[in-house]
Amino acid sequence: MVIDVGRRRVTVFGREVMLKALELELLSYFLMHPDEPITRARLLEAVWGYSIGGTATVTVHVRRLREKIEVDPANPVLIRTVWGIGYQFSPSSRDRLSTPCVTSCGGAGRQRSSSPTRPEEVLTSPRLQGQAPART
């Protein structure tokens, strides 16, 4: 998976995908919290900046993101639904995500040949900057 934050493009499984701003923020948040179940309410607050409101918008945006990054959106493996909780981003579920590169606006990407994307490599909006993943 290659992420170019400046151009809002992601290359997944060899194909380039254009993401809208909120889709990129949502994906970036998932990348900062790999394998961690995340509630819709938490996504709503972290990505949209709302502490109250309906979580249906989260569901819609996750569906649209899946349509763009999953091989089979009907059977997602990257962004899985955790029933009764929300969602979980599982990059380790597919070995195809072994060479991430994250590029900032106008900057050069950092290549890693075999390590997964680390949270500090995900460059994104000011709302998400400075948020470290929860450690359990």
Sequence and secondary structure as in RCSB ss.txt:
>XXXX:A:sequence
MVIDVGRRRVTVFGREVMLKALELELLSYFLMHPDEPITRARLLEAVWGYSIGGTATVTVHVRRLREKIEVDPAN
PVLIRTVWGIGYQFSPSSRDRLSTPCVTSCGGAGRQRSSSPTRPEEVLTSPRLQGQAPART
>XXXX:A:secstr
 EEETTTTEEEETTEEEE  HHHHHHHHHHHHSTT  EEHHHHIIIII  SSS SHHHHHHHHHHHHHH SSTTS
 SSEEEETTTEEEE GGG GGG S EEE TT   EE SSS   GGG    TTTTT      
